[in-house]
Amino acid sequence: MCQASPTLLAQPAFDGQKGPYMGIAILGSGPADEAAALELYRARCGYYDLQLAPYEALRRCAIQSLQLQPCQIVLDIGCGTGMSLDLLQQAVGPAGRVVAVDQSRDMLEQARQRVERQGWGQVELVCSPAQDADLPGQADAALFHFTHDILQTPAALDHVLAHLAPGARLAVCGLKWAPPWFAALNPLVWWNAAQSVTTLDGLDAPWAGLAQRGARLEVEPLYCGTLFLASGQI
Ligand SMILES: C[S@@+](CC[C@H](N)C(=O)[O-])C[C@H]1O[C@@H](n2cnc3c(N)ncnc32)[C@H](O)[C@@H]1O
C-alpha cells in the first residue's frame, strides 16, 4: 500500500491536472488518461500482486463464469502482471489460446516473466492500449478484471467486442460505488480507485458500456456493493 496521505494530493507537487503522485491518481471525471495510467502502473508494478492477493476468490469466480472449454480463445483485457493467466491457460488447455493485452510495459514485463517461468506456450502478450490491440478475429470469451479505465473507453469496448464470436462469454469485475445504504464505505472505494483508475466516470455501473453494446450481463454486487461481478454473453 502506498503510504501517501490523501491530503498530499492537494499540494502543488505535480504539473498535470490528473497525473499520478506516489502511485495515486488524481481522480475526476472525463476520459481515462493513458499517460497518467502508465505512470500509475509504473509505480505499482513491483507490489501489485500483493495488493491484489485479497481478490483472488473473485478472480476465480470471474474466470469460472467464462465457462471456458479446451481449445478456445480467450482475451484477458488489461491483463496487468498476468495474475489471471494460470487459470485461463489451464481452462483452454495446450491447444487453446490466451491473448493478454495491456498498455503498460512495466506491468506486462511482470506477465512476461511469469509466462516464461511457467513455459505457457499458448499465452500471447500484446503490449498496446486495448483500443488498438492486434486481436484474433473471433475469440470465444473476454475477461475484464479490475479494468475500469478500459470499460470507460468506448473505442476499447468497440474494438474488443468486434473481435468476439457471436455468443462469446464475458466476465467483468472490479470496484463500484456502494449503494446509498452503504455510502459510508465509499471513501474506501475512492481510496482503492485512486490507486487503480484515472477516471471516476461510470463507477456507479462500470459494466454499462458493455450492456449498451448488447452484452447480456447478470450483475452480482459483492462486499456491500463496493465490488461487482458481471457475467454473461455478447
Ligand atoms: C488494476 S490493473 C488489472 C490487472 C489485471 N486484470 C488483474 O486483475 O490483476 C488494470 C490494468 O489495466 C491496464 N490498462 C488501463 N487502461 C488500459 C487500456 N486502455 N488498454 C490496455 N490496458 C489498459 C493497466 O495498465 C493495468 O495493468
The ligand as an SDF file (V2000), in Angstrom:
LIG
                    3D

 27 29  0  0  0  0  0  0  0  0999 V2000
   -5.9880   -2.8400  -11.9090 C   0  0  0  0  0  0  0  0  0  0  0  0
   -4.9870   -3.4530  -13.2100 S   0  0  0  0  0  0  0  0  0  0  0  0
   -5.7520   -5.0280  -13.5010 C   0  0  0  0  0  0  0  0  0  0  0  0
   -4.7770   -6.0650  -13.9830 C   0  0  0  0  0  0  0  0  0  0  0  0
   -5.3480   -7.4820  -14.1100 C   0  0  0  0  0  0  0  0  0  0  0  0
   -6.5240   -7.5130  -14.9430 N   0  0  0  0  0  0  0  0  0  0  0  0
   -5.6580   -8.0650  -12.7510 C   0  0  0  0  0  0  0  0  0  0  0  0
   -6.8090   -8.2810  -12.4530 O   0  0  0  0  0  0  0  0  0  0  0  0
   -4.7350   -8.3000  -11.9780 O   0  0  0  0  0  0  0  0  0  0  0  0
   -5.5240   -2.5240  -14.6260 C   0  0  0  0  0  0  0  0  0  0  0  0
   -4.6470   -2.7550  -15.8430 C   0  0  0  0  0  0  0  0  0  0  0  0
   -5.2850   -2.1740  -16.9860 O   0  0  0  0  0  0  0  0  0  0  0  0
   -4.2750   -1.6120  -17.8030 C   0  0  0  0  0  0  0  0  0  0  0  0
   -4.9000   -0.6200  -18.6870 N   0  0  0  0  0  0  0  0  0  0  0  0
   -5.5230    0.5350  -18.3300 C   0  0  0  0  0  0  0  0  0  0  0  0
   -6.0410    1.1350  -19.4150 N   0  0  0  0  0  0  0  0  0  0  0  0
   -5.7320    0.3470  -20.4860 C   0  0  0  0  0  0  0  0  0  0  0  0
   -6.0140    0.4020  -21.8670 C   0  0  0  0  0  0  0  0  0  0  0  0
   -6.7260    1.4130  -22.4100 N   0  0  0  0  0  0  0  0  0  0  0  0
   -5.5620   -0.5880  -22.6620 N   0  0  0  0  0  0  0  0  0  0  0  0
   -4.8480   -1.6290  -22.1360 C   0  0  0  0  0  0  0  0  0  0  0  0
   -4.5450   -1.7280  -20.8390 N   0  0  0  0  0  0  0  0  0  0  0  0
   -5.0100   -0.7690  -20.0050 C   0  0  0  0  0  0  0  0  0  0  0  0
   -3.2670   -1.0460  -16.8280 C   0  0  0  0  0  0  0  0  0  0  0  0
   -2.0090   -0.8520  -17.4360 O   0  0  0  0  0  0  0  0  0  0  0  0
   -3.2780   -2.1050  -15.7450 C   0  0  0  0  0  0  0  0  0  0  0  0
   -2.2820   -3.0640  -15.9430 O   0  0  0  0  0  0  0  0  0  0  0  0
  1  2  1  0
  2  3  1  0
  2 10  1  0
  3  4  1  0
  4  5  1  0
  5  6  1  0
  5  7  1  0
  7  8  2  0
  7  9  1  0
 10 11  1  0
 11 12  1  0
 11 26  1  0
 12 13  1  0
 13 14  1  0
 13 24  1  0
 14 15  1  0
 14 23  1  0
 15 16  2  0
 16 17  1  0
 17 18  1  0
 17 23  2  0
 18 19  1  0
 18 20  2  0
 20 21  1  0
 21 22  2  0
 22 23  1  0
 24 25  1  0
 24 26  1  0
 26 27  1  0
M  CHG  2   2   1   9  -1
M  END
$$$$
